[in-house]
């Protein structure tokens, strides 16, 4: 197996590790392999190995990697922090942004269209000459197998209006979720939106567009009138004017960037060709044939002033799905043309008051339609259900055996089982035990049940474990039924 060294500027980063070619061989966390060129550890955290570079930027590099602790060696993405800055202040700020991405992914990764955070850690390794100790920071997240919208645009050309509408329908609920959790993405663009292959989606029928790269995310200020200058991290033309000036950003700042993304998809042109810097306006209408409704929506999202844009992603989605034409974006006031001369007539009879055209009467804002319920994290729910069923059966057999041997009252035993069940659910709710912690706890309790006859309730070790496994499997089936009911109700109600 070829393993890629993650030390920056390693002269020969690719290493052949034949021991990893056997997928059935288990590796302990203490087992290490080192780069033959620079001595960098190749197995990070005792479980992650990089295979190839996915991309590099100003703050670090991303690698396609494998998790050796999973049976199928699950693919994942390793992001390494290595900013291209020299002064300590800039490096510290870059490190804060990297850590912020880990915190945001840990909070928001439960959404089905945001990658899960798998690990966040630091590695201290000797330098190449062995005289110093170097520290590297890594973030491991779920791998989304697909193509970015930038890749799609290059391969297929400009998107149709319906394709862009579908992009908005899939991404606006994700942005609303991000904003509702107190964050602003600040770097929405074609390369940060990934379309997953249909066969790799977590839930059938869910949105397949993923929002990536939360390294520039900004927490929404809780003080409504607070002003201040923030780090100017944005992509030129995609970032709105307030973000380019380093001023406060808003949820509407993300909507501006999303609108730029849409007009680039519609026209197939670079945003620099669509923006008129002299007049500070976007001129894209002549390059794309779209309905007046979608044109008005995108124009309002592209307004220079944040107050003139939509204030939430839900408002955009409501106008996108509504049948009436949305209120157009504010336009500059132009002098009205002079009316043609009117021939005077003697003593005209009094005429009725002019009727105001219906289009000038402001209509009450349509009530946004109810948004569909977000997809549930199916894999986490099913794993938690199976773990809880197995663990509670194992603990129940142990407590029942002790109750019989020590003649404990039935009420005490039932209370103890209930308390343990509540404690397990609480630990999983707080995410203190998940993924491998669940597997480790289940293996330990299963081993104790199998090896201690006193705790087997007279069933024998194999039979006791079989019962635990069947109950865990039954809980997984019940979890599947629950997800089926939830998805059905979310679709039709």
C-alpha positions as CSV (number, residue, x, y, z in Angstrom):
1,X,0.0,0.0,0.0
2,X,1.3,3.4,-0.9
3,X,1.3,5.9,2.0
4,X,1.9,9.6,1.6
5,X,4.1,11.5,4.0
6,X,2.4,14.6,5.5
7,X,5.6,16.4,6.4
8,X,5.7,19.6,4.3
9,X,8.3,19.6,1.5
10,X,9.3,16.0,2.1
11,X,11.7,15.2,-0.9
12,X,10.1,11.7,-1.3
13,X,6.7,11.6,0.2
14,X,5.4,8.3,-1.2
15,X,6.2,5.2,0.8
16,X,5.4,1.6,0.0
17,X,4.2,-0.2,3.2
18,X,3.6,-3.8,2.2
19,X,2.3,-4.7,5.7
20,X,-0.8,-2.6,5.0
21,X,-1.7,-4.6,1.8
22,X,-3.4,-7.2,4.0
23,X,-6.9,-5.8,4.8
24,X,-7.6,-8.6,7.3
25,X,-4.6,-7.8,9.5
26,X,-5.4,-5.7,12.6
27,X,-3.0,-3.0,13.7
28,X,-2.6,-1.6,17.2
29,X,-2.3,2.1,17.8
30,X,1.3,1.7,19.0
31,X,2.5,0.1,15.7
32,X,4.3,2.8,13.7
33,X,5.7,3.2,10.3
34,X,8.0,6.0,9.3
35,X,8.8,7.9,6.1
36,X,12.0,6.5,4.6
37,X,13.0,10.0,3.4
38,X,12.4,12.2,6.5
39,X,11.3,9.9,9.3
40,X,7.8,11.4,9.7
41,X,5.3,9.0,11.2
42,X,3.1,7.6,8.5
43,X,0.2,6.3,10.7
44,X,-1.3,9.3,12.3
45,X,-2.9,8.9,15.7
46,X,-2.2,5.2,15.3
47,X,-5.0,4.8,12.7
48,X,-5.0,7.3,9.8
49,X,-2.8,6.9,6.7
50,X,-2.8,9.5,3.9
51,X,-2.9,8.1,0.3
52,X,-2.7,11.2,-1.9
53,X,-3.0,14.9,-1.9
54,X,-6.4,16.3,-2.7
55,X,-5.5,20.0,-2.6
56,X,-3.3,22.6,-1.0
57,X,-3.9,26.2,0.0
58,X,-2.7,29.1,2.1
59,X,-3.5,27.4,5.4
60,X,-2.6,23.7,4.7
61,X,-3.2,20.6,2.7
62,X,-5.9,18.0,2.4
63,X,-5.3,14.3,1.8
64,X,-7.4,11.4,0.9
65,X,-6.8,8.9,3.7
66,X,-7.9,5.6,5.2
67,X,-9.0,4.8,8.7
68,X,-7.2,1.5,9.7
69,X,-9.5,1.0,12.7
70,X,-12.6,0.4,10.5
71,X,-13.1,-3.1,8.9
72,X,-13.3,-1.7,5.4
73,X,-10.6,0.9,5.9
74,X,-13.1,3.7,5.4
75,X,-12.0,6.6,3.3
76,X,-11.8,10.0,5.0
77,X,-10.1,13.4,4.5
78,X,-7.1,14.6,6.5
79,X,-6.6,18.3,6.7
80,X,-3.2,19.4,7.9
81,X,-2.6,22.9,9.2
82,X,0.5,24.5,7.8
83,X,0.0,28.2,7.1
84,X,2.2,30.0,4.6
85,X,3.0,32.8,7.1
86,X,6.2,33.7,9.0
87,X,5.2,36.2,11.8
88,X,3.8,34.7,15.0
89,X,0.7,36.9,15.1
90,X,-0.5,35.7,11.6
91,X,0.3,32.1,12.5
92,X,-1.7,32.3,15.7
93,X,-4.7,33.8,13.8
94,X,-4.5,31.1,11.2
95,X,-4.4,28.4,14.0
96,X,-7.5,30.0,15.5
97,X,-9.3,29.7,12.2
98,X,-8.3,26.0,11.8
99,X,-9.5,25.2,15.3
100,X,-12.7,27.1,14.6
101,X,-13.3,24.8,11.6
102,X,-13.0,21.8,13.9
103,X,-15.4,23.3,16.5
104,X,-18.0,24.2,13.8
105,X,-17.8,20.8,12.1
106,X,-18.3,19.2,15.5
107,X,-21.4,21.3,16.1
108,X,-22.9,21.3,12.5
109,X,-21.7,18.0,11.2
110,X,-24.9,16.2,12.3
111,X,-26.6,17.8,9.3
112,X,-26.9,15.3,6.5
113,X,-25.3,17.8,4.0
114,X,-22.3,18.9,6.1
115,X,-19.3,16.5,6.5
116,X,-18.9,14.8,9.9
117,X,-15.9,15.6,12.1
118,X,-14.1,12.3,12.9
119,X,-11.0,13.6,14.8
120,X,-9.0,16.7,15.7
121,X,-5.5,16.3,17.1
122,X,-1.9,17.5,17.2
123,X,1.2,15.4,16.5
124,X,4.7,16.3,17.9
125,X,7.5,14.7,15.9
126,X,11.2,15.2,15.6
127,X,12.5,17.5,12.8
128,X,14.3,16.1,9.9
129,X,17.7,16.8,11.5
130,X,16.5,15.5,14.9
131,X,17.5,18.7,16.7
132,X,14.0,20.1,17.3
133,X,10.4,19.0,17.9
134,X,7.8,20.1,15.3
135,X,4.1,20.2,16.0
136,X,1.5,19.6,13.3
137,X,-2.3,19.9,13.6
138,X,-4.7,17.6,11.9
139,X,-8.5,17.5,11.2
140,X,-10.1,14.3,10.0
141,X,-13.5,14.5,8.5
142,X,-16.0,12.5,6.4
143,X,-15.0,12.0,2.8
144,X,-17.6,13.1,0.3
145,X,-17.2,11.1,-2.9
146,X,-18.3,13.3,-5.7
147,X,-17.5,16.4,-7.8
148,X,-17.6,20.1,-7.0
149,X,-19.9,22.5,-8.9
150,X,-16.7,24.0,-10.3
151,X,-15.8,20.6,-11.9
152,X,-19.4,20.1,-13.2
153,X,-19.3,23.6,-14.8
154,X,-16.1,22.8,-16.6
155,X,-17.3,19.4,-17.8
156,X,-20.9,20.2,-18.8
157,X,-21.0,23.9,-19.4
158,X,-23.6,26.4,-18.1
159,X,-26.5,25.2,-16.0
160,X,-30.1,25.5,-17.0
161,X,-32.6,27.5,-14.9
162,X,-34.1,24.4,-13.4
163,X,-30.7,23.1,-12.4
164,X,-29.9,26.4,-10.6
165,X,-33.3,26.3,-8.9
166,X,-32.5,22.8,-7.6
167,X,-29.1,24.1,-6.3
168,X,-30.9,26.8,-4.4
169,X,-33.6,24.3,-3.1
170,X,-30.9,22.0,-1.7
171,X,-28.5,24.6,-0.3
172,X,-30.8,27.2,1.2
173,X,-32.0,24.9,4.0
174,X,-28.4,24.0,4.8
175,X,-27.6,27.7,5.0
176,X,-30.6,28.3,7.2
177,X,-29.4,25.5,9.5
178,X,-25.9,27.1,9.7
179,X,-27.3,30.5,10.4
180,X,-29.8,29.2,13.0
181,X,-26.9,27.7,14.9
182,X,-25.2,31.1,15.1
183,X,-22.6,30.8,12.3
184,X,-21.9,32.4,8.9
185,X,-19.9,30.4,6.3
186,X,-18.2,33.4,4.6
187,X,-16.7,31.5,1.7
188,X,-19.5,30.0,-0.4
189,X,-18.3,29.4,-4.0
190,X,-18.3,26.7,-6.6
191,X,-15.3,24.8,-5.3
192,X,-16.9,24.6,-1.8
193,X,-20.1,22.9,-2.9
194,X,-19.8,19.1,-3.6
195,X,-22.3,17.0,-5.3
196,X,-22.1,13.4,-3.9
197,X,-22.5,10.5,-6.2
198,X,-26.1,9.1,-6.0
199,X,-25.0,5.7,-4.7
200,X,-23.1,7.2,-1.8
201,X,-25.9,9.3,-0.1
202,X,-26.6,8.7,3.5
203,X,-30.4,8.6,3.1
204,X,-32.4,7.8,0.0
205,X,-33.9,10.9,-1.6
206,X,-32.0,13.4,0.4
207,X,-30.2,16.4,-1.0
208,X,-26.9,15.4,-2.6
209,X,-25.2,18.8,-2.4
210,X,-22.7,19.2,0.5
211,X,-21.4,22.5,1.9
212,X,-17.6,22.2,2.5
213,X,-14.8,24.2,4.0
214,X,-15.9,25.9,7.2
215,X,-12.4,27.3,7.9
216,X,-13.5,30.9,7.4
217,X,-16.7,30.6,9.4
218,X,-17.7,33.5,11.6
219,X,-19.9,33.3,14.7
220,X,-22.8,35.7,14.5
221,X,-22.4,38.6,17.0
222,X,-25.0,38.5,19.8
223,X,-24.9,42.3,20.2
224,X,-27.2,43.6,17.5
225,X,-25.5,47.0,17.2
226,X,-22.0,45.9,17.7
227,X,-19.6,46.8,14.9
228,X,-16.0,45.7,14.4
229,X,-13.4,44.6,11.9
230,X,-13.1,41.0,11.2
231,X,-10.5,38.9,9.4
232,X,-10.7,39.6,5.6
233,X,-11.0,36.0,4.5
234,X,-13.1,35.7,1.4
235,X,-12.9,34.9,-2.3
236,X,-12.8,37.9,-4.6
237,X,-16.1,38.7,-6.3
238,X,-17.9,36.1,-4.3
239,X,-17.5,38.0,-1.0
240,X,-20.0,40.9,-0.6
241,X,-18.8,44.5,-0.2
242,X,-19.1,44.6,3.6
243,X,-16.9,41.5,3.8
244,X,-14.3,42.8,1.3
245,X,-14.0,45.9,3.6
246,X,-13.4,43.8,6.6
247,X,-16.6,44.9,8.3
248,X,-19.3,42.9,10.1
249,X,-20.9,40.1,8.1
250,X,-24.5,38.9,8.2
251,X,-26.6,35.9,7.0
252,X,-27.3,38.0,3.9
253,X,-23.5,38.0,3.2
254,X,-23.7,34.2,2.5
255,X,-26.8,34.8,0.4
256,X,-24.8,37.3,-1.7
257,X,-22.0,34.7,-2.3
258,X,-24.6,32.0,-3.1
259,X,-26.2,34.3,-5.8
260,X,-22.8,34.9,-7.3
261,X,-22.4,31.2,-7.5
262,X,-25.7,30.9,-9.3
263,X,-25.0,33.5,-11.9
264,X,-21.7,31.9,-12.6
265,X,-23.4,28.6,-13.1
266,X,-26.1,30.2,-15.4
267,X,-23.6,32.1,-17.6
268,X,-20.5,29.9,-17.5
269,X,-18.4,33.0,-17.1
270,X,-15.9,34.1,-14.5
271,X,-17.4,36.5,-12.0
272,X,-14.8,39.2,-13.0
273,X,-16.5,39.3,-16.5
274,X,-20.0,39.8,-14.9
275,X,-19.2,42.6,-12.4
276,X,-19.1,46.2,-13.4
277,X,-16.7,47.8,-10.9
278,X,-17.3,51.3,-12.2
279,X,-21.1,51.2,-11.4
280,X,-20.7,48.7,-8.6
281,X,-23.4,46.4,-10.2
282,X,-23.7,43.0,-11.7
283,X,-24.5,42.7,-15.4
284,X,-25.4,39.1,-16.1
285,X,-28.9,39.2,-17.7
286,X,-27.7,39.3,-21.3
287,X,-25.7,36.1,-20.8
288,X,-28.5,33.9,-19.4
289,X,-32.1,33.4,-20.4
290,X,-34.0,33.0,-17.1
291,X,-37.5,33.8,-16.0
292,X,-38.2,37.3,-14.5
293,X,-39.0,35.6,-11.2
294,X,-35.6,34.0,-10.8
295,X,-33.9,37.1,-12.2
296,X,-35.6,39.2,-9.5
297,X,-34.6,36.8,-6.7
298,X,-30.9,36.7,-7.7
299,X,-30.8,40.5,-8.2
300,X,-32.2,41.1,-4.7
301,X,-29.6,38.7,-3.3
302,X,-26.9,40.6,-5.1
303,X,-27.7,44.1,-3.7
304,X,-24.6,46.0,-2.4
305,X,-26.3,47.0,0.8
306,X,-27.0,44.1,3.3
307,X,-30.3,45.7,4.2
308,X,-31.6,45.5,0.6
309,X,-31.1,41.8,0.4
310,X,-33.1,38.9,1.8
311,X,-32.5,38.7,5.5
312,X,-32.7,34.9,5.7
313,X,-32.3,31.8,3.5
314,X,-35.9,30.9,4.4
315,X,-37.2,34.1,2.8
316,X,-35.3,33.3,-0.5
317,X,-36.8,29.7,-0.5
318,X,-40.3,31.1,0.2
319,X,-40.1,33.4,-2.9
320,X,-38.5,30.7,-5.0
321,X,-41.4,28.3,-4.2
322,X,-44.2,30.9,-4.3
323,X,-46.3,31.3,-7.4
324,X,-46.6,35.2,-7.4
325,X,-43.6,37.1,-8.7
326,X,-41.4,38.2,-5.8
327,X,-40.9,41.9,-5.0
328,X,-38.1,43.1,-7.3
329,X,-34.8,44.4,-6.0
330,X,-34.6,48.2,-5.4
331,X,-33.6,50.1,-8.6
332,X,-32.0,53.5,-8.9
333,X,-34.6,56.3,-9.3
334,X,-34.7,57.7,-12.9
335,X,-36.6,60.7,-14.0
336,X,-39.9,59.9,-15.7
337,X,-40.3,60.8,-19.4
338,X,-42.3,63.9,-20.1
339,X,-45.9,63.2,-21.2
340,X,-47.0,64.2,-24.7
341,X,-48.7,67.6,-25.0
342,X,-52.4,67.5,-24.3
343,X,-54.9,69.6,-26.3
344,X,-56.9,71.9,-24.0
345,X,-60.6,71.5,-24.0
346,X,-63.1,73.9,-22.6
347,X,-64.9,73.1,-19.3
348,X,-64.2,69.4,-19.1
349,X,-66.6,67.6,-16.9
350,X,-65.1,66.4,-13.5
351,X,-63.4,63.1,-13.9
352,X,-63.2,60.4,-11.3
353,X,-60.0,60.1,-9.3
354,X,-57.3,58.2,-11.1
355,X,-57.1,54.6,-10.1
356,X,-53.7,53.5,-8.8
357,X,-52.4,50.5,-10.9
358,X,-52.5,47.3,-8.9
359,X,-48.8,46.7,-9.4
360,X,-47.9,49.7,-7.4
361,X,-49.9,48.7,-4.4
362,X,-47.6,46.9,-1.9
363,X,-48.8,43.4,-1.3
364,X,-48.6,41.8,2.1
365,X,-45.7,39.5,2.3
366,X,-46.6,35.9,1.6
367,X,-46.2,33.6,4.6
368,X,-43.3,31.3,4.0
369,X,-44.3,27.7,3.5
370,X,-43.4,25.3,6.2
371,X,-39.9,24.0,5.6
372,X,-39.4,20.2,5.4
373,X,-37.9,18.6,8.4
374,X,-34.1,18.0,8.1
375,X,-32.9,14.5,7.5
376,X,-31.9,12.6,10.6
377,X,-28.4,11.1,11.0
378,X,-29.5,7.6,10.2
379,X,-26.2,5.8,10.7
380,X,-25.7,7.4,14.2
381,X,-29.3,6.5,15.2
382,X,-28.9,2.9,14.1
383,X,-25.5,2.4,15.7
384,X,-26.8,3.9,18.9
385,X,-29.9,1.7,18.9
386,X,-27.9,-1.5,18.3
387,X,-25.4,-0.5,21.0
388,X,-28.1,0.4,23.5
389,X,-30.0,-2.9,22.9
390,X,-26.9,-5.1,23.2
391,X,-25.5,-3.2,26.3
392,X,-28.8,-3.1,28.2
393,X,-29.4,-6.9,27.6
394,X,-25.9,-7.7,28.7
395,X,-26.2,-5.5,31.9
396,X,-29.7,-6.9,32.5
397,X,-28.4,-10.5,32.5
398,X,-25.6,-9.6,34.8
399,X,-27.8,-7.8,37.3
400,X,-30.4,-10.6,37.1
401,X,-27.6,-13.1,37.9
402,X,-26.4,-11.0,40.8
403,X,-30.0,-10.5,42.0
404,X,-30.5,-14.3,42.0
405,X,-27.2,-15.1,43.7
406,X,-27.4,-12.3,46.3
407,X,-31.2,-12.4,46.7
408,X,-31.6,-8.7,46.0
409,X,-35.1,-7.2,46.0
410,X,-36.8,-7.0,42.6
411,X,-37.4,-3.3,43.0
412,X,-33.8,-2.6,43.6
413,X,-32.7,-4.5,40.5
414,X,-35.3,-2.9,38.3
415,X,-34.3,0.6,39.5
416,X,-30.7,-0.2,38.9
417,X,-31.4,-1.4,35.3
418,X,-33.5,1.7,34.6
419,X,-30.8,4.0,36.0
420,X,-28.1,2.3,33.8
421,X,-30.4,2.7,30.8
422,X,-30.9,6.4,31.4
423,X,-27.2,6.9,32.0
424,X,-26.3,5.2,28.7
425,X,-28.8,7.3,26.8
426,X,-27.5,10.5,28.5
427,X,-23.9,9.7,27.6
428,X,-24.9,9.1,23.9
429,X,-27.0,12.3,23.9
430,X,-24.0,14.3,25.2
431,X,-21.8,12.5,22.6
432,X,-19.4,11.5,25.3
433,X,-19.5,8.0,23.9
434,X,-20.0,7.3,20.2
435,X,-18.4,5.5,17.3
436,X,-15.4,3.5,18.7
437,X,-16.2,4.2,22.4
438,X,-19.5,2.3,21.8
439,X,-17.7,-0.6,20.2
440,X,-15.1,-0.8,23.0
441,X,-17.7,-0.7,25.7
442,X,-19.8,-3.4,24.0
443,X,-16.7,-5.6,23.5
444,X,-15.7,-5.3,27.2
445,X,-19.1,-6.0,28.5
446,X,-19.5,-9.0,26.1
447,X,-16.1,-10.4,27.2
448,X,-17.1,-10.1,30.8
449,X,-20.4,-11.8,30.2
450,X,-18.8,-14.6,28.2
451,X,-16.0,-15.3,30.7
452,X,-17.7,-15.0,34.1
453,X,-20.2,-17.9,34.6
454,X,-21.7,-16.2,37.6
455,X,-23.1,-13.4,35.4
456,X,-24.6,-15.6,32.7
457,X,-28.0,-16.2,34.4
458,X,-27.5,-19.9,33.8
459,X,-27.6,-19.6,30.0
460,X,-24.0,-20.2,29.2
461,X,-21.6,-17.7,27.6
462,X,-22.5,-18.3,23.9
463,X,-26.2,-18.3,24.5
464,X,-26.0,-15.1,26.6
465,X,-24.0,-13.3,23.9
466,X,-26.4,-14.6,21.2
467,X,-29.4,-13.2,23.1
468,X,-27.6,-9.8,23.5
469,X,-26.9,-9.7,19.8
470,X,-30.5,-10.6,18.8
471,X,-31.8,-7.8,21.0
472,X,-29.4,-5.3,19.5
473,X,-30.4,-6.4,16.1
474,X,-34.1,-6.0,17.0
475,X,-33.3,-2.4,18.2
476,X,-31.7,-1.7,14.8
477,X,-34.8,-3.0,13.0
478,X,-37.0,-0.7,15.2
479,X,-34.7,2.2,14.5
480,X,-35.1,1.5,10.7
481,X,-38.9,1.5,11.1
482,X,-38.7,4.8,13.0
483,X,-36.6,6.4,10.3
484,X,-39.0,5.1,7.6
485,X,-42.0,6.6,9.5
486,X,-40.1,9.9,10.0
487,X,-39.1,10.3,6.4
488,X,-42.7,9.4,5.2
489,X,-44.3,12.0,7.5
490,X,-41.6,14.6,6.7
491,X,-42.4,14.2,3.0
492,X,-46.2,14.4,3.1
493,X,-47.0,16.5,6.1
